[in-house]
Each structure stands twice: as structure tokens, then as C-alpha cells.
Amino acid sequence: MRRTGRGLIESLLPRLAVAEPQPGQSLDPRSLFAGAPRAVWLEVGFGGGEHLAWQAARHPDVGMIGCEVFLNGIASLLGHVQRERLENVRIFAEDARRLFPALPDASIERVFVLFPDPWPKKRHAERRFIHDSNLDQLARLLIDGGELRVATDDAVYKEWAVEQMAARPDFLNVTADPAAKVEDWPATRYEAKAREQGRQPIFLRYLRQPRESR
């Protein structure tokens, strides 16, 4: 990590960091931000942070929570935050699954899972993020009509993600063309790398179905 990155980790991250919740703790995601964001969006594994920063810059009324475990990626996002003077970004520097239990039902409007680790071998399928246990949590966290976006360039993961999501009655597939992105879906370095190496990513969109009224 470059010296600049280390400096941002030491100086800026403490102001933006979301502390790991204690067992049984409840955390209102809106309380993490100054003012009152109209909604909160969550990115799982933000990589270099370019997508999260792009969304934050164009949606200043939305609180953006990014989850990432790798320091180089965190430092990269902090660089974007500093250069673009973003005030609506918070960082959970741990596995996103450690944050999920503390968040209330229907507290997140949009979730991004972009180019997750594919775990291509069949024996590692349980480790893939798009899996029932995680999808149960995302279904709980998303508001009715909330959106889940998934991108991958891995051939195995493409089939896996489509199959897993098709089995979920709580998500409605609104993907028009999996090879094309909607307008507000910027490219990331992972997408660029995939295309350079001849792999065609897919871009999937799902809406949280309305919960049954009680």
C-alpha cells in the first residue's frame, strides 16, 4: 500500500468507519450519516470503490455503506472520498455478513454485489455470496421494491447466480438484457479487466417483492 493510502487509513477511515456490531445490537443505518438521508444503499465488496464513489457523488441524498475487507480497496475508496469531497459514504471494514444481523428489517433500498469471488469449484459452492443464507438476509433488509444488482464475468457464477435467484419467490427478475447495464451502472476496473481478457460480464437486476400484509 502506498504511503498516501496508509495516511488515509489512519486519518480518514476512523471518521467513516462503521464499528462491528456487538451480538444482539441493533443499528439504524440512517443514524450513521449526518442529516437524514432519504435512503441507504449497501455495496458488498466494493473493490477499488469506483462504483460506490460514483453512486455517492450522484446521489448525495443517499447514504452509501460499503463493505470491504482488503485494505488496498479501502484506501482506494478513501482516495475517491477525499478527492470528490463525499460526505455520504461510510465503510464497514469487515465481512458484510457481520453487519447484516444488526440492521433492521426493510432498512436498505438498494444492494450491489458486483463481481464477487466466484469460488468456481463445485466443492466451494457454499462459499459463494449469492446463496440462500445471504439472500435470506438481503430479502429481510431490502424495502419492498428495493433493488438487488449482481454482476459477474465468471462462467460458473453466471449460471449459479441466475439459478439461485430464479428459485427465490421474494425477488422479481427485472433484467431486460443481462449483457447490458442500465444507465446508472458505471463500469469498474473488474469489468474493464474482464472485457480486456475476452470475458463478457452479465448484469442482473432484481426487485424485492412486496411482503405479505399481516
C-alpha positions as a Markdown table, in Angstrom:
| # | Residue | x | y | z |
|---|---|---|---|---|
| 1 | Met | 0.0 | 0.0 | 0.0 |
| 2 | Arg | 1.3 | 3.4 | -0.9 |
| 3 | Arg | 2.1 | 6.0 | 1.8 |
| 4 | Thr | -0.9 | 8.1 | 0.8 |
| 5 | Gly | -3.1 | 5.1 | 1.3 |
| 6 | Arg | -1.7 | 4.4 | 4.7 |
| 7 | Gly | -2.3 | 8.1 | 5.6 |
| 8 | Leu | -5.9 | 7.9 | 4.6 |
| 9 | Ile | -6.4 | 4.7 | 6.5 |
| 10 | Glu | -5.1 | 6.4 | 9.6 |
| 11 | Ser | -6.7 | 9.8 | 9.2 |
| 12 | Leu | -9.9 | 9.5 | 7.3 |
| 13 | Leu | -11.1 | 5.9 | 7.9 |
| 14 | Pro | -11.8 | 6.4 | 11.6 |
| 15 | Arg | -14.3 | 9.2 | 10.8 |
| 16 | Leu | -16.1 | 7.0 | 8.2 |
| 17 | Ala | -15.8 | 3.6 | 9.8 |
| 18 | Val | -18.8 | 1.6 | 10.9 |
| 19 | Ala | -17.9 | -0.3 | 14.1 |
| 20 | Glu | -18.6 | -4.0 | 14.1 |
| 21 | Pro | -21.9 | -4.5 | 16.0 |
| 22 | Gln | -22.0 | -6.5 | 19.2 |
| 23 | Pro | -24.1 | -9.6 | 19.4 |
| 24 | Gly | -27.8 | -8.6 | 19.8 |
| 25 | Gln | -27.1 | -5.0 | 18.9 |
| 26 | Ser | -29.5 | -3.1 | 16.6 |
| 27 | Leu | -28.2 | -0.4 | 14.3 |
| 28 | Asp | -30.3 | 2.1 | 12.4 |
| 29 | Pro | -28.2 | 2.7 | 9.2 |
| 30 | Arg | -29.5 | 6.2 | 8.8 |
| 31 | Ser | -28.0 | 7.2 | 12.1 |
| 32 | Leu | -24.5 | 6.6 | 10.6 |
| 33 | Phe | -24.9 | 9.8 | 8.5 |
| 34 | Ala | -25.1 | 13.5 | 9.2 |
| 35 | Gly | -28.5 | 14.8 | 8.4 |
| 36 | Ala | -31.2 | 12.4 | 7.3 |
| 37 | Pro | -30.5 | 10.6 | 4.1 |
| 38 | Arg | -33.7 | 9.7 | 2.2 |
| 39 | Ala | -32.4 | 6.1 | 1.8 |
| 40 | Val | -29.4 | 3.9 | 2.5 |
| 41 | Trp | -27.7 | 1.8 | -0.2 |
| 42 | Leu | -25.2 | -1.0 | 0.5 |
| 43 | Glu | -22.4 | -2.4 | -1.6 |
| 44 | Val | -20.9 | -5.8 | -0.7 |
| 45 | Gly | -17.2 | -6.0 | -1.5 |
| 46 | Phe | -16.7 | -2.6 | -3.2 |
| 47 | Gly | -13.2 | -3.5 | -4.6 |
| 48 | Gly | -11.5 | -0.2 | -5.6 |
| 49 | Gly | -14.5 | 1.8 | -4.7 |
| 50 | Glu | -15.0 | 3.5 | -8.0 |
| 51 | His | -18.6 | 2.3 | -8.3 |
| 52 | Leu | -19.6 | 3.3 | -4.8 |
| 53 | Ala | -18.0 | 6.7 | -5.2 |
| 54 | Trp | -19.8 | 7.3 | -8.5 |
| 55 | Gln | -23.1 | 6.4 | -6.9 |
| 56 | Ala | -22.4 | 8.6 | -3.8 |
| 57 | Ala | -21.4 | 11.6 | -5.9 |
| 58 | Arg | -24.6 | 11.4 | -8.0 |
| 59 | His | -26.9 | 10.6 | -5.1 |
| 60 | Pro | -25.9 | 13.0 | -2.3 |
| 61 | Asp | -29.3 | 12.4 | -0.6 |
| 62 | Val | -28.5 | 8.7 | -0.2 |
| 63 | Gly | -26.3 | 7.2 | 2.5 |
| 64 | Met | -23.8 | 4.7 | 1.0 |
| 65 | Ile | -22.4 | 1.9 | 3.1 |
| 66 | Gly | -19.5 | 0.0 | 1.6 |
| 67 | Cys | -18.2 | -3.3 | 2.9 |
| 68 | Glu | -14.7 | -4.5 | 2.1 |
| 69 | Val | -12.0 | -6.4 | 3.9 |
| 70 | Phe | -9.0 | -5.6 | 1.8 |
| 71 | Leu | -7.0 | -2.5 | 2.9 |
| 72 | Asn | -5.9 | -1.6 | -0.6 |
| 73 | Gly | -9.5 | -1.4 | -1.7 |
| 74 | Ile | -10.5 | 0.7 | 1.3 |
| 75 | Ala | -7.6 | 3.1 | 0.7 |
| 76 | Ser | -8.7 | 3.4 | -2.9 |
| 77 | Leu | -12.2 | 4.3 | -1.9 |
| 78 | Leu | -10.9 | 6.8 | 0.7 |
| 79 | Gly | -9.0 | 8.4 | -2.1 |
| 80 | His | -12.2 | 8.9 | -4.0 |
| 81 | Val | -13.9 | 10.3 | -0.9 |
| 82 | Gln | -11.2 | 12.8 | -0.3 |
| 83 | Arg | -10.9 | 14.0 | -3.9 |
| 84 | Glu | -14.6 | 14.2 | -4.5 |
| 85 | Arg | -15.4 | 15.5 | -1.0 |
| 86 | Leu | -18.0 | 12.9 | -0.5 |
| 87 | Glu | -19.9 | 13.2 | 2.8 |
| 88 | Asn | -22.4 | 10.4 | 2.3 |
| 89 | Val | -20.0 | 7.4 | 2.5 |
| 90 | Arg | -19.5 | 5.0 | 5.4 |
| 91 | Ile | -17.2 | 2.0 | 5.4 |
| 92 | Phe | -17.6 | -1.4 | 7.2 |
| 93 | Ala | -14.1 | -2.8 | 7.0 |
| 94 | Glu | -15.2 | -6.4 | 7.7 |
| 95 | Asp | -17.2 | -9.2 | 6.1 |
| 96 | Ala | -20.6 | -7.7 | 5.2 |
| 97 | Arg | -22.3 | -10.7 | 6.8 |
| 98 | Arg | -21.1 | -9.5 | 10.2 |
| 99 | Leu | -23.2 | -6.3 | 9.7 |
| 100 | Phe | -26.4 | -7.8 | 8.4 |
| 101 | Pro | -27.8 | -9.1 | 11.7 |
| 102 | Ala | -27.7 | -5.7 | 13.3 |
| 103 | Leu | -29.6 | -3.9 | 10.6 |
| 104 | Pro | -33.4 | -3.7 | 10.9 |
| 105 | Asp | -35.9 | -5.2 | 8.5 |
| 106 | Ala | -36.6 | -3.1 | 5.4 |
| 107 | Ser | -33.9 | -0.6 | 6.2 |
| 108 | Ile | -31.9 | -0.7 | 2.8 |
| 109 | Glu | -33.2 | 0.5 | -0.5 |
| 110 | Arg | -30.6 | -0.9 | -2.8 |
| 111 | Val | -27.8 | -3.6 | -2.6 |
| 112 | Phe | -24.9 | -4.1 | -5.0 |
| 113 | Val | -23.0 | -7.4 | -5.3 |
| 114 | Leu | -20.5 | -6.7 | -8.1 |
| 115 | Phe | -18.0 | -9.3 | -9.3 |
| 116 | Pro | -17.9 | -11.3 | -6.1 |
| 117 | Asp | -15.3 | -14.0 | -5.6 |
| 118 | Pro | -16.6 | -16.8 | -7.9 |
| 119 | Trp | -15.4 | -19.8 | -6.0 |
| 120 | Pro | -15.6 | -21.7 | -9.3 |
| 121 | Lys | -15.0 | -25.2 | -7.9 |
| 122 | Lys | -18.2 | -27.2 | -7.1 |
| 123 | Arg | -17.0 | -28.1 | -3.7 |
| 124 | His | -16.7 | -24.4 | -2.8 |
| 125 | Ala | -20.3 | -23.6 | -3.9 |
| 126 | Glu | -21.4 | -22.9 | -0.3 |
| 127 | Arg | -18.9 | -20.0 | -0.1 |
| 128 | Arg | -20.5 | -18.1 | -3.0 |
| 129 | Phe | -22.2 | -14.9 | -1.8 |
| 130 | Ile | -25.3 | -15.4 | -3.9 |
| 131 | His | -26.6 | -18.2 | -1.8 |
| 132 | Asp | -29.8 | -18.8 | 0.2 |
| 133 | Ser | -28.5 | -17.8 | 3.6 |
| 134 | Asn | -27.2 | -14.5 | 2.3 |
| 135 | Leu | -30.3 | -14.0 | 0.1 |
| 136 | Asp | -32.5 | -14.5 | 3.1 |
| 137 | Gln | -30.7 | -11.7 | 4.8 |
| 138 | Leu | -30.9 | -9.4 | 1.8 |
| 139 | Ala | -34.6 | -10.1 | 1.4 |
| 140 | Arg | -35.1 | -9.1 | 5.0 |
| 141 | Leu | -33.0 | -5.9 | 4.7 |
| 142 | Leu | -34.4 | -4.6 | 1.5 |
| 143 | Ile | -37.5 | -2.5 | 1.5 |
| 144 | Asp | -40.5 | -3.6 | -0.6 |
| 145 | Gly | -39.5 | -2.8 | -4.2 |
| 146 | Gly | -35.9 | -2.4 | -3.2 |
| 147 | Glu | -33.3 | -3.4 | -5.8 |
| 148 | Leu | -30.5 | -6.0 | -5.8 |
| 149 | Arg | -27.9 | -5.7 | -8.5 |
| 150 | Val | -25.5 | -8.5 | -9.3 |
| 151 | Ala | -22.6 | -8.6 | -11.8 |
| 152 | Thr | -20.2 | -11.3 | -12.7 |
| 153 | Asp | -17.9 | -12.3 | -15.5 |
| 154 | Asp | -17.3 | -15.9 | -14.3 |
| 155 | Ala | -19.0 | -18.6 | -16.5 |
| 156 | Val | -19.8 | -20.8 | -13.5 |
| 157 | Tyr | -21.1 | -17.9 | -11.4 |
| 158 | Lys | -23.3 | -16.6 | -14.2 |
| 159 | Glu | -25.2 | -19.9 | -14.3 |
| 160 | Trp | -25.2 | -20.2 | -10.5 |
| 161 | Ala | -26.5 | -16.6 | -9.8 |
| 162 | Val | -29.3 | -16.9 | -12.3 |
| 163 | Glu | -30.3 | -20.3 | -11.0 |
| 164 | Gln | -30.2 | -19.2 | -7.3 |
| 165 | Met | -32.2 | -16.1 | -8.0 |
| 166 | Ala | -34.8 | -17.9 | -10.1 |
| 167 | Ala | -35.6 | -20.0 | -7.1 |
| 168 | Arg | -36.4 | -17.0 | -4.9 |
| 169 | Pro | -40.1 | -16.1 | -4.9 |
| 170 | Asp | -39.2 | -13.0 | -2.8 |
| 171 | Phe | -37.2 | -11.4 | -5.7 |
| 172 | Leu | -38.6 | -10.4 | -9.1 |
| 173 | Asn | -36.2 | -10.5 | -12.1 |
| 174 | Val | -36.4 | -7.2 | -13.9 |
| 175 | Thr | -33.2 | -7.7 | -16.0 |
| 176 | Ala | -34.0 | -6.6 | -19.6 |
| 177 | Asp | -30.7 | -7.7 | -21.2 |
| 178 | Pro | -28.1 | -9.4 | -19.0 |
| 179 | Ala | -25.3 | -8.2 | -21.3 |
| 180 | Ala | -26.3 | -4.6 | -20.9 |
| 181 | Lys | -26.3 | -2.2 | -18.0 |
| 182 | Val | -28.9 | 0.4 | -17.1 |
| 183 | Glu | -27.8 | 4.0 | -17.4 |
| 184 | Asp | -26.8 | 4.5 | -13.7 |
| 185 | Trp | -24.5 | 1.5 | -13.6 |
| 186 | Pro | -20.9 | 2.7 | -14.1 |
| 187 | Ala | -18.0 | 0.4 | -15.1 |
| 188 | Thr | -15.5 | -0.9 | -12.6 |
| 189 | Arg | -11.9 | -1.9 | -13.0 |
| 190 | Tyr | -13.1 | -5.6 | -12.7 |
| 191 | Glu | -15.4 | -5.1 | -15.6 |
| 192 | Ala | -12.7 | -3.5 | -17.7 |
| 193 | Lys | -10.3 | -6.3 | -16.9 |
| 194 | Ala | -12.9 | -9.0 | -17.8 |
| 195 | Arg | -13.6 | -7.4 | -21.2 |
| 196 | Glu | -9.9 | -7.0 | -21.9 |
| 197 | Gln | -9.5 | -10.7 | -21.3 |
| 198 | Gly | -12.4 | -11.6 | -23.5 |
| 199 | Arg | -15.0 | -12.4 | -20.9 |
| 200 | Gln | -18.5 | -10.9 | -21.2 |
| 201 | Pro | -20.0 | -9.9 | -17.9 |
| 202 | Ile | -23.6 | -10.1 | -17.1 |
| 203 | Phe | -25.6 | -7.5 | -15.2 |
| 204 | Leu | -28.7 | -8.7 | -13.2 |
| 205 | Arg | -31.4 | -6.7 | -11.5 |
| 206 | Tyr | -34.0 | -7.9 | -9.1 |
| 207 | Leu | -36.7 | -6.2 | -7.0 |
| 208 | Arg | -37.8 | -7.2 | -3.6 |
| 209 | Gln | -41.3 | -8.5 | -3.9 |
| 210 | Pro | -43.9 | -6.9 | -1.6 |
| 211 | Arg | -44.2 | -8.6 | 1.8 |
| 212 | Glu | -47.5 | -10.2 | 2.6 |
| 213 | Ser | -49.6 | -7.9 | 4.7 |
| 214 | Arg | -50.4 | -9.2 | 8.1 |
